[in-house]
Amino acid sequence: MSLVKRAVNSLRRRLGLKKPPKFNPDLPFGTEIKASKDEYLALAAELRGKSYPKIDAFLANYAHQIDEAWMHDLALHTQVCVKVSPLNIQHGRLLYSVLRRQVDDNPSVEAFNILETGTSRGFSAVLMAKALQDGGKQGRIVTLDQIGHNNSHLWNCIDDHDGPKTRAQLLSSWPDQAEMICFLGGNTREIMPKIGMSRIHFAFLDGAHHYEDVIAEFNYVAARQKTGDTIFYDDVTKTLFPEIYRAVKEIEALGDYEVTYLHSSTNRGYAVGIRK
C-alpha cells in the first residue's frame, strides 16, 4: 500500500469515516429504489425549468440544436436520478450540435465512427446516434463501460418501479438509435486495444476521472484521428475534477488540438478539442 493510501486510511479511521464501497458493476446503483415515481417526475420538471445562458450563447452559432422535448424524454429514463450534485444534461445539447456541425462539414464521409467512454444508462450514446440520423448519416457508436449491457439491475431512475432491467430494456423506446450502438462492458483501458477501430471521427470521453485514464483514452483516440475530427471531454472542472482538468490542459499544450472550454454552471465544465 502506498504512503498516500495509508495516510488517507489513517485519517478516515481518526475521523470515524467509513471506507467508500467498492464499485460493483453488477449492482452499480444499489439494491433499493431511491425515489417514488412522483419524485422522479418532479426532478425531471425541475430540470426542464432550468436555464443556461452561457450554453445558449455558445449554441447560437450552431445551425442545428437538439429537439429539447425529445432530449428531456430520453433524460427522464437515463439522466434523471437521485444524486448529491445538481442534475445537468447540457452536455447532451452540446454533443448534438457539435457532432451535427462535423457531419455538415464532412459531406464526403459516408459513415462516422464514434467512441464513447462511460456509457452509464446510455443517454449520450443514444443522443449521438440521433445526431447522425438527423444529419442523414450512417455510423457506428462504440461505447464502453464497466456496467454490462445485458445485466439486469436497478438504475436509480423512474424505470426501477417496473423492476430490474438491462440497459437494452431501459433503451427499448429508442430502437432506431440503439441499433447504431455497440455496447461493450469492462475496463476501458483493457477493452480499447481490442475493439479494432482504425478511425475515430468523434469521441466523447467521460469514463474514469483519473489523470492516467484520461491520457490513455486520449492517446488511443488521437492516433486514429485526422484534421477536423473531434474529442469532447466532460467534467472539465478544475475544483471538482483536477485530474481531468490537468490532463486536458496538457493535451492542449501539445498543440495538435484547438481546445474550447465551456461551463454550464460553476460545477460543470466541458472541453471540445478539434484536430488541427
Buried (B, 14 or more C-beta within 10 A) or exposed (E): EEEEEEEBEEEEEEEEEEEEEEEEBEEBBEEEBBBEEEEBBEBBEEBBEEEBEEBEEBBEEBEBBBEEEBBBBBBBBBBBBBEEEEBBBBBBBBBBBBBBBBBEEBEEBEEBBBBBBBBBBBBBBBBBBBBBBBBEBEBBBBBBBBBBBEBEBBBBBBBBEEEBBBBBBBBEEBEEBBEBBEBBBBBBBEBBEEEEBEEBBBBBBBBBBEBEBBBBBBEBBBEBBEEEBBBBBBBBBEEBBEBBBBBBBEBBEEEEBEBEBBBBBEBBBBBBBBBE
